[in-house]
Amino acid sequence: MKCPVCGCKMKSGICPYCNITEAQVLASSNQEGKKAIKEHNRRYVHYTTVLPSDVSRKKLFWLSLLLGWTGAQNFYVGKQGKAWFSAIVSTLVIVFSVLFTISSLNHWVITNILYMIIELLVIPTIVMLFIWLVDIINVITKNFKVPILIQGKENK
């Protein structure tokens, strides 16, 4: 197991650099990590590929596969920045695509404006789709990082 704090390999269940134990990592909580992030107390929040007991690998997989373009898997684990980026970009793409389709069918004058807006959304959409693909691959290969709060370290 790798230490979520420094990334080095734990020897005998303890990190030689951080003194984090394997038991502390396994007892850590994603819910507490999300709570600490919301309270802007990121000092003891660390990201690990070892999923805590309050995160289901199956649920994470299905959220990333089916709803990953909306950022659902990132909302689930508390990665708010990536989640909101994906949600906003996907919503804008859907809204402006529908408006463009309706305006094209009705020969509205604003079709060119909507087309320009859709062109501006191409790069953010590609970034969002790339994030989605990487998240799916990371969930499958067990490299998806989840924020956790290391128990016993938050009060020191």
Residue pairs with C-beta under 8 A, 6 or more apart in sequence:
1 9
1 10
1 22
1 25
1 50
2 8
2 9
2 10
2 48
2 49
3 9
3 10
3 15
3 17
3 18
3 20
3 25
4 20
4 25
4 28
4 46
4 47
4 48
4 50
4 148
4 150
5 15
5 18
5 20
5 46
5 150
6 15
6 17
6 18
8 15
8 16
8 17
10 16
10 20
10 22
13 21
13 22
13 23
14 20
14 21
14 22
15 21
20 150
20 153
24 150
24 151
24 152
24 153
25 48
25 50
25 148
25 150
26 50
26 52
27 151
28 48
28 52
28 148
28 149
28 150
28 151
29 52
29 53
29 54
29 148
29 149
29 151
30 51
30 52
30 54
30 55
30 77
30 78
30 146
30 147
30 148
31 54
32 148
32 149
32 151
32 154
33 45
33 46
33 78
33 146
33 147
33 148
33 149
34 77
34 78
34 147
35 149
36 42
36 44
36 45
36 149
36 154
37 45
37 78
37 80
37 147
44 149
44 150
44 153
44 154
45 147
45 148
45 149
46 147
46 148
46 150
47 145
47 146
47 147
47 148
48 145
48 146
48 148
49 142
49 143
49 144
49 145
49 146
51 57
51 60
51 146
52 146
52 148
55 76
55 77
55 146
57 139
57 142
59 76
60 73
60 76
60 77
60 139
60 144
61 139
61 140
63 72
63 73
63 76
64 72
64 73
64 132
64 135
64 136
64 139
64 144
65 136
66 72
67 73
68 86
68 132
68 135
68 136
69 86
69 90
69 128
69 129
69 132
70 86
70 87
70 90
71 82
71 83
71 84
71 85
71 86
71 87
71 90
72 83
73 135
73 139
73 144
74 80
74 82
74 83
74 86
74 135
75 83
75 87
77 144
77 146
77 147
78 146
78 147
79 147
82 131
85 124
85 127
85 128
85 131
86 128
86 131
86 132
89 121
89 124
89 125
89 127
89 128
90 128
92 121
93 118
93 121
93 125
96 114
96 117
96 118
96 121
97 118
99 114
100 111
100 114
100 115
100 118
102 108
103 110
103 111
103 114
104 111
135 144
137 143
138 144
138 145
